[in-house]
Amino acid sequence: MLQINSGKLYPNGVRRTNELRGVLYSNLFLMRMEDSPIVTQAGRLLQAEATNLPRPIIYEVTEQFDDEIMQGTLASHGVQPYLQDFAAVVSFVLRVTCTPDPDLCIRLMSEKRSLGVRTPPVKLVRKVFDKEVWFRKEDDELLKSFVDDLLALKRKSFLAAMRAIRTYVTGLHRVVDDLELAYTLLVASLESLAQDFDGHTAQWSDYDQIRRQRIDKALTNADEVTSGRVRDAILKGEHVALGRRFREFVLAHLPDSYFLESGPVGAPGRLDLRDALKEAYALRSQYVHRLQDLPQMLDTDLSYRETIRSGHATFLTLEGLARVARHVILQFVARQPKCQTEHYNYHLERFGIMSAEMASQYWIWQPAGFIKGQCRKYFSALLGQVAACMLTKQPISNMREICAKIEEILPELLGEDRRAGAAIYILFNSFVGPDARPVRFNEVYKKCDEILTDPSIETLCLHVLLGSTPTWTLAEQQEVLDTYFETRNRKSGLRVPELFEAGMVLSLAERYRDGGDIPQAKALLDFAAVNILHAGPLAALAASFDPEMVIDWRVLLPQSPPSPATEDNPRAGVEDPPGGSGPLPPDEVGRSS
């Protein structure tokens, strides 16, 4: 929010402002003789009371908007998002504790040992957890210049820098209660930058050596073109050389001056740091994957040493890792390109804004979005409306314009788009009477019926809804169902409402039961009971299974659905389905075809 509020992303400039004020709590002592505020582009700081801990600091910011106040516009975000972001920046730049939460501030400076940490945090990391840190003149310039550089970054770099800063600060907060997590977060703050900004292009030599040798052996008789394509395909699906990329990124962002600074105890040279970074990345991985503890020496008062030796390995202490991470992030912000203004759509990144998929009744009837690659999305949405109709008698959106477009583009559609388009055409028109169907219905219906002849999930859904049994073999129907559950959550997959998932499983179970394969029928009922949890009494059906009784999935439907729901949408609910309980039977749909 700090960069958005700076106005650099506003194409029309700043139109209105609000003056906001909040309170931060810190171990930072700001009081100066002139008692003047510390002024940065992102806000102003003024000591409120200096004698008690935690020390309250007044934060003031001018909130800026690029629109005029009117009905429906956001009046203010409130001070909270600015407080959070600015507290993270102050904590990071000045190596202090600064937070909007007074209880957290007290806990961080309490010097108490927690359940998982033997050494007080004030003995592990310099300055951050001290009870009193005096604000110096050079700190004033450091904070102002860093905020200037931070806000001047291009938006992508700014977001990455803020993620790294927040992770760094959160990692320091965790020193109080979980050293392993603290260490991991400090490493992650740098790794996030290395992943996105190191400019690395994966090479085959980066791939795991053992796997690489196996693949090279398998490709011995392949030509160079084929071998190259296979290796490229493997590299595109793998994150390779992550540890090496992490080390190279960190070392590239540490100038020689970092190593020439006097004062730090046990500070590593460049070669030692390279080895220590390798161990740091390994410790991070061991914690993430196996919850392995840090070496015990890292939870010891080492007088702020930056490295320790254990066996043949060099390890960064929390003090050493924190100093490395801070310098790298500072260098990243200093080196990234800057700009005065940027054309960028920031609206979904404002505080309190979240994006969610729009309900289908607001778009399913619009033919403009019915294009290649989107047909399954429309079919899934229609199935959702049909399920709601069958359960609660909610109306189905008028899709006549979609059907008209299907008539026009059906010959051009391929694969899953073609099947989904055909299924939409048949399913929607099963909800309207013969007089309300398109003029070309009989002609297009025959084409759609031919498209849906072969086994597919779209065809199986229609069979379940229209009460018909596929002519496929049991093995083919089982394969369609298995493939559906395997792929339903993939990007190109089709997600069917749970009611119809249950319908497809129970319909197949009935075919097995009717054919005498009782164990397989019971297995399908048990599968539905534990995998489809919100589609009616499936567990009871499985428990009370009687091989002599027909399995009818329509027992999941309510006997007396409630009255149709009303929608404040002129295009939703144009068509009420006949009887309000489902589509027309198959003989009615295809009567004149």
N, C-alpha and C positions, 0 to 999 in steps of 0.2 A: 504493500500500500504506500510505502514511502515514495517510491518512484512515480507511481500514478499521481500522487498528490503534488509532486513537483511541477506538474503542468506540461512536461516535455512531450507527453503522449496526446495532448489535447490539440486536435487540428484547428479548432476555432478559438483557442486561447482560453484563459480563465474568465468565466462569466459571473461567478458568485463565490463568496467565501463564508466560512464559519470560524469563529475563534473557540478552540477547544482547550481544555485544561484537565490534567490528570495527575496522579501521584505514582512515582516510582520509589522503590526502597533499595537501599544500597549501603555498602561499606565505604562509599566514596565521600570524602569530605570536600565540599565545593566552596565553603565560605571564604571569601576574599575581602580585603579591606574595603574595596569600593562596592561590594555586594552586588555586582552586576551579573546578569545572566550569561550563560554560555550559549552563544547563538550559532546554529548550524542551519543549513538548507532544510533539514528534516525536522527542525523544532528547536525549542529553547529550554534550557535547564536552569533552575534556580533553587538554592537550598531553602528548605522550609524550616527545619529545626535540626541543629547539629549536635545536640548533647546526648540524645538517646539512640539506642540501636533497636531496630534498623533505622538508619537515617532516611527520613522522607525527603524526596526531591520533587519539586513541582516541574511538570513537563507541560509546555505550552506549544501548540501547533496551529497554524492557520490552514484549515481544511479548504481545498479548492475544487471547484467543479467547472465543467465546460458546458453546462446548460443553465437555463433560467429555471427558477423555482415555479412549478405549476403542478396541477393535479396529476398524480401518477409518477412524479419524479422523486428521487431519493433526497430527503432533506439533509441527512447527515449519516455517516457511518458510526458516529460516536467516537470517543477518543481511544477506545480499547485496542483496535487494530494497530494504531500508530504507537501506542504505548508498548505493545508486545514487540513490534519490529525495532523500535528505537532502543528499547532495553537490551535486545540482543546485540545491536551494533555497539552500544556503549560497553557492554560486558566484554565483547570481543576485542575492541580496539584498545581499551584501557586495562584489560586483564583484571577486572573487578567483578564483584557480584552486583547485579542490577536487575530488578524484576518488579512487576506490578504486584506480586504476591508477598506480603510482609511475613507470613508464616514460613514460606520457602526461604526468604532471606535470613531469618533467624536460625533456621535449621542448618543452612549452609555454613554459618559462622559459629555454630555451637561448639565445635571442637570435640563433639562426642563421637565415640566409636559406634558403628552400626553393626548389625548382625554379621554381615559378610566382609567387613573391613576392619583390620586390626589397628591401623594407623589413622589418626585424625587427618582429614583432608588438608588442613593448613600445613601439615608436615610433608605433604606429597607434591603440592603444586604451589609455586611461589605467588604471593600477592593476592590471588583471587579470593581466598577465604580469610584474609586478614580482617581483624575487626575495624581497622581504620586505614584508609588509603587516601593520602592527600593528593588533591588535584593540582598538578604543576602547570607552569606556563607552557612548557613544551607539549603537555597533554592537550591543551586548548587547540593548538595549531594542528596536532596530529588528528584529533577528532574531526575538526572542520575540514581538513584536506581530504581525509578518508571519505567522509560523507559526500563531499563534492565529486570525488572520483566514482564512488559507488552509484550515485544518482545519474552520472553522465554515461554510464555503461549502456550498451545496447540491451534491449529488453531480455533477450535470451541469456546474455552474460549476467545481467543483474539477478535474474531469477536463480541462476546457478550459484552465484555468490551468496545470496541470501539463504539458500538451502544449506550451503556449506557452513555459513556462520551460525545458523540455528542449530545444526547438528553438532558443531564444535561446542557451543555454549551448553547444549543439553548434555553432551558428553562430560563436561566439567561438573555439571550438577550431579551427575551420577557417581562421581568420585566419592560422594558421601556414603553411598549404600551398595554400590556394585562396581568394583574396579574393572572386572572383565568387560562389562557393558560399556563403561566409560572409555576404556581403551579401544574397544571396537568402534564406538561412535567417532572418536577422534580420527581413527584410520578412515572410516567411511566418509568423513567430511572432505578428505582429500581425494579419495577414490572416486567420489561423485564428479569431481572436476576433471580428473584424469580420463574417465570414461567418455565424457562429452567434448573435451577440449584439447586432447593430446594430439589430434590429427593423425592417429595411428591407422594404417592400412594393414590388415592381417596378411601375413605371408605364410606359406605352407610350412616353413621352418618354425613358426610360432606354435604350431599344433603339437599336442602331446606326442612325445617321441615314440612311445610304444605303439600308440594307435596309428601314428604316421607310418611307421615301418610295416604294420600289418596291411594298411591300405595300399602302400606302394607295392608290396608283394602281390596283392590281389590285382593290381593294375599292370603287372609286368608285361602281359601280352596285348594290352590296349594301346592304341595309337596316341600320339601326343595331344591331339585335340580332345579326344574323349577323356584322357587322363586329366587334362587341365580343367575340363568342365566338371568332372567329379570332384576334384579338389576345391574348386571355387564354390560349388554347391555346399560342400561340407563346411567350408570356412564361413559362409554366409549364415549358417545356422548355429555357429559356435561362438562363444566368447573366449578368445584365445589370448594367451600371454598377459593375463590380467595383472599378475604380480609384477612382471617386468615393466609393464606400462605404468603401473603405479609408482614404481621406484624411479623410472626415468622422468616422469612428470614432476615428481617432488624435487629431484635433484636439479632439473632444468629451471625450477622456480626459486632456487636458493643461490643468490649471487655469492661471490667470494667474500664479500663483506660480512655475510652471515657467519662464516667460519673464522673470520679475523676479529670478531667482537671479543673484547676482554670481559672477564667476569664470570660467565657460566662455569660451574664446576663439572668436570668430566664431559665437556662438550665434545662431540665427535668430529673428526676430520671428514672430508668428503668420502674417502674410501670406507672408513668405519661406518659412516652414516648409510652408505649403500647397503652394507651387510646388515645393519640394524633395521633398516626399512624392510628388508627381506624377512627378518624375524618378526617384525611388527605385523606384516601382512599374514604371516603364518599363524600368529597368535589370534588375529582377527578371525581367520578361517576355522581354527580349532574351536573357538568359542561358538561361532555361528552354527557349526555342524555337529559339535560334540559337547558343548558346554564345558570345555576344558578350562581349568583355572590358569591364571597367570603364574609365572614363576614367583615363589614366595618372596624373593628379594625385592620385587616391585611393590610389595605392601610393607615397606619398611621405611623408617625415617633415615634417608640417605643425604640429608642436608642439601637437598635439591640437586643432587647429581643428575646429569642428563643421560648417562649410559652406565650400564653395569656389564661385567663379564661373567658368564656362567658356562663353565666348560670351554668349548671352542667358539661359543656364540656371543655376539654383542647385542644387548637389548636396550632399547630406549625406555627410560623411566617415564612415568606420566608427566613429569616436568619437562623432560626432553621432547616427548611426543607433542605436548601442548605447544612448546615453543616452535617446533618444526611446523606444525599445522597452522599456527597463527602467521608465521612469516610467509608460508606458501600462499595462503589466502590473500594476505596483503599484497604480495607480488602479483597474484592473478588479477586482482582489481586494478592495480597500477598499470599492468601491461595490456589489458583488453582494450579494444577500440572504443572510443568515446564519440558521442554525438549530442548536439544541442536539442534537436527534435527528432522524433521518429514516428513514422506512420505505422500504428500498431493497434489492433483491436483488443483493448484491455478489459472490456466490460465484464467478461465472464471471470476475470481474475480479481474483481473487487471483493472486499470482505463481505461474508454472508451470502455470496452468490453461489449457487450450485446449478449444474445442468442435469436435467433428467429427460428421459424419453417422453415425447408428447403422446398423450392418449390417442388411440387410433381413430376415434371418431372425428378428430380435428384434421386428419390428413388422408385417410384411407380412400376417400372419394375423389381426391385430386389426381387427375391423369398426368400432370406434369412430372410427378415423381416416379411414375411407373415406367422405369427404364431398365436397361440391361443391368443385371446384378442386384436389382431391388425387388424382383417379382416374388421371391420367397418371403421377403419381409411383408409384402402385402398379403400373401396367402396366410402367413402366421397370424397377422392381425385380424384377418377375416375369421379364422378359426377361433381366435379369442372372443370375438363378438358373438359367434355362433354358440360357443360354450356359455357365455353370459346369458344369451337368449334362452337356451335350454334350461338353465338353472333358475333364472330370475325373470324371464320374459322381457329382458331389455331388448330394445329394437336393434335391427341391423342397419348400418349406414347404407345409404343409396349409392350403389357402385355401378350405375348404368353407364356413366361416362368411362369408367375403367373398362367395362365390358365392350364398349364401342371401340376403345383403343386396342383391346385384345383382338377384336375382329380385324383391325387394321394391321397390327404388327405381328400377329401370331406366326406367319410364315418366316419372319426374320429372327424369331427367338430360337435359342438353342439350349439343349441340355436341361438343367434344372429350371432355368427361366421359362422354357417352353412348357414343361410339365406344370409349373406353378401357375402360369397364365391359363392353361387349359383347366386346371382344377378350380381356379377362381371363377372362371366362366360358368362351369357346371354348377358349382356350389351356390353361388349367388342366385343364379336363375332358378335354383330349386326352391328358393324362398318367395318367388313371385308367381302369380298365376299365369296361364298361357297367354292371356290377352295383354299382359304387361311386359312380355319378353321382347327382345329385339326382333326386327323383321327378318334378319338372317339367322335366327336362333337355330333352326333345324340344320342348316348347312354347317354352321360353325360347331354345333354340338357334335356332329359326326366326326369332324376333324379332331376335336378335343378328345372324343372317345377313343379314336385311333391312337392319339398321342399317349394316352394313359393305359394302353393295353398291357404293356410290359410291367413287371413288378417294380414298384417304387413306393416311397413313403407317401407321396401325394395321392397316389391311387388307393393305397390302403386306408388313408384317412377318409376318402370318399366312400369306400365300401362300408366302413364302420358307420358313417353318418347316414348313408342312404339305406342301410339295413340289408346290404347284399353280401354274398360270400365270394371271394376271389376264386377264379378258376385255376390259380397257380397251385403247385404242389405245396404240401405242408413245409417242406424244406425251404422252398423259395419264400414263403410268407415269413417263416422263422428268420431267414437271412435278412429280409427287409427290416424286420423289427430289431434284430440285433445291431444292424448297421445304423439304424436311427439312434438308438441309445448310445452308441459309440461316438456318433458325430454330432449330436444335437447341440452341443455347446461350442462347436467350432465356428469360426467366422462365417463360413459358407453354409453352415448347417441350418436345419429347419427345426424350430422349437414349437412343439404342439402343446396346447393346454393339457393339464393333468387329466381332465375328464376324458379326453380323447386318447391320451396315452393309456389310461386304464381300459378304455373301450377296445383299443387295438390288442392289448394283452389278453383281455377276457375273451375276445372273439377268437383269437388263436387257441386259447385254452379250450374253448367249446369245440373247435374242430378236432383237437386231439382227443377230447372226451368222447365225442361222437364217433371217432374212429377207433376207440377202444384203448388208446394210450393214456390210461389213467394216471400213471406216475408223472408224465410230462405235463398233463393238465394241472395236476396239483402243484408241480414245481412252478408253473407260470403264475398260479394264484399266490403262492408264497412270494414269488418275485415282486408281484404288484403290491403286496401288503407291506413290504419293507422299503420299496423304492418310490411308490406313488402315495404320498401321505395325506393329501388334501383333496381326495376325489371321492369321498364317501366311505362306506364301511367295508373296505377291501380286506382288512384284517379279519373281520367277522366272516366274510365270505370264504376266506381261506380256511378258517378254523372249522366252519360248519360245512365244508365241501362234501357233497353227496354225489357219487359217480352216476347215480340214476337221474339226477336233476339237471335240466338244461342250464347252462351258464349264459345269462343274458346281461350284457353290460348296462342295459337301460334301467336296471334296478337302482343304479346310482343317481338317477334323475328324480327330482322331487315330484310327488304326486300332484300337489297343488301349488304351482309356482306363484309367487306374489305378483301384484299388479306391475305393469311396465314402469320402469323408472323414467322420469322426465329429464331431458338434457337441454341446457340453455345453448343450443347450437342449431341453427336453421338447417344444416345439412345432415345432422345426425337423426336417426330414427325415422327417416322418410318412409321406410317400409316396415310394417309390422308383419312378422312371419305368420303364415296361416296356422291358426290354432295356438300359436305362441310356444310350441313345444319342439320344434325342429323343422328340418327341410321337408319338402314334399317327397313322397316315396318315389323310387326309381321309375316305376311304370308311369307315373304322372309327369316326371321330368322328360322322359324320352317318348311320350305317347305318340307324338306326331313325327318322330324321327325314324 
